[in-house]
Amino acid sequence: MKIALLAVALCAALSSTVAVAADGISYNHVEAAYLKTDVAGDASGWAANGSWAFHPNFHAFAGYASQNVDDVRRADFERWHLGIGYSRDVSSNLDFVSRLSYHMVDFDNTAPPPPPAPIASQDANSFTIE
């Protein structure tokens, strides 16, 4: 019974995906993620991204991510971006896409440093054209 229910759910999900794909590429979505990085310390956190098509050829997008390093360094890393994109149909399943976005990165290290080094805090801002 459970296998039959799983098969029905899978078929329903696939058929709705095909129906959405028949309408063209959609730029409306929301996603969430768990982040885990293991580079000289165990960092974990979360991320959220989304996009909204406010015109047939234009969409806005944004995202945020945050990670904390859990070892003795006690570092925090945050990143967010915000932008606008242009899309034009090339075929029914292919779009030309161009995007302009602003990115902000913030890194804070709150662990007590060895003297006389100060506590590290870095901010970075950038624009991206894709």
C-alpha positions in Angstrom: 0.0 0.0 0.0 2.8 2.4 0.9 4.6 1.7 -2.4 1.4 2.3 -4.4 0.9 5.6 -2.6 4.5 6.7 -3.2 4.1 5.8 -6.9 0.9 7.8 -7.2 2.6 10.8 -5.5 5.6 10.6 -7.8 3.4 10.4 -10.9 1.4 13.5 -9.7 4.6 15.4 -9.1 6.1 14.6 -12.5 2.8 15.5 -14.3 2.7 18.9 -12.6 6.3 19.5 -13.6 5.5 18.7 -17.2 2.5 21.1 -17.1 4.6 23.9 -15.8 7.3 23.3 -18.3 4.7 23.5 -21.1 4.1 27.2 -20.1 7.8 28.1 -20.5 10.5 28.9 -18.0 9.3 30.3 -14.7 11.3 32.9 -12.7 9.0 32.6 -9.6 10.6 30.5 -6.9 11.6 30.3 -3.3 14.3 28.0 -1.9 15.8 27.3 1.5 19.0 25.3 2.2 21.2 24.0 5.0 24.9 24.9 4.6 27.8 23.0 6.0 31.4 23.8 5.3 34.5 22.0 6.7 37.6 24.1 5.9 39.8 24.6 9.0 36.8 24.5 11.2 33.2 23.2 11.2 30.8 25.9 9.8 27.1 25.4 9.5 24.2 27.7 8.7 21.3 28.3 6.4 20.4 30.1 3.2 17.3 31.4 1.5 16.9 32.6 -2.1 14.0 33.7 -4.2 12.9 35.2 -7.5 9.8 37.0 -8.7 8.8 37.7 -12.3 7.0 41.0 -12.2 6.8 41.3 -16.0 7.0 38.7 -18.8 10.7 39.7 -19.4 11.9 41.0 -16.1 12.4 39.4 -12.7 13.8 40.5 -9.3 15.8 38.1 -7.2 17.4 38.1 -3.7 19.2 35.8 -1.3 20.6 35.6 2.2 23.1 33.1 3.7 24.5 32.9 7.3 27.2 30.5 8.7 28.8 30.2 12.1 32.2 28.5 12.7 31.8 26.3 15.8 35.4 25.8 16.8 37.5 28.2 19.0 37.6 30.9 16.4 33.8 31.7 16.8 33.5 33.4 13.3 30.3 34.5 11.7 29.9 34.8 7.9 26.8 36.5 6.3 26.1 37.1 2.6 23.2 38.7 0.8 22.5 39.8 -2.7 19.7 41.7 -4.5 19.2 42.2 -8.2 17.1 42.4 -11.3 17.2 40.2 -14.4 16.0 40.4 -18.0 15.0 37.3 -19.9 13.9 36.7 -23.5 12.6 33.5 -25.0 14.9 31.8 -27.5 12.8 28.6 -27.7 10.1 26.9 -25.6 12.7 25.6 -23.2 15.6 28.1 -23.6 15.9 31.7 -22.5 18.5 34.3 -22.9 19.1 35.8 -19.4 21.0 38.9 -18.3 21.2 39.9 -14.6 22.6 42.8 -12.6 23.0 42.3 -8.8 24.5 43.9 -5.7 26.3 41.6 -3.2 27.3 42.3 0.4 29.5 40.0 2.5 30.2 40.4 6.3 32.7 38.4 8.2 33.2 38.7 12.0 35.7 36.9 14.1 34.8 37.3 17.7 37.4 35.0 19.3 40.0 36.7 21.5 43.1 37.2 19.4 46.6 36.8 20.5 48.0 40.3 21.5 48.3 42.8 20.0 46.1 41.8 17.0 42.6 43.4 16.9 39.4 41.4 16.5 38.8 40.8 12.8 35.8 42.2 11.0 35.6 42.6 7.3 32.8 43.9 5.0 32.8 43.6 1.2 30.4 45.0 -1.4 30.3 44.3 -5.1 28.2 44.5 -8.2 27.8 41.6 -10.6 26.7 41.6 -14.3 26.0 38.2 -15.8 
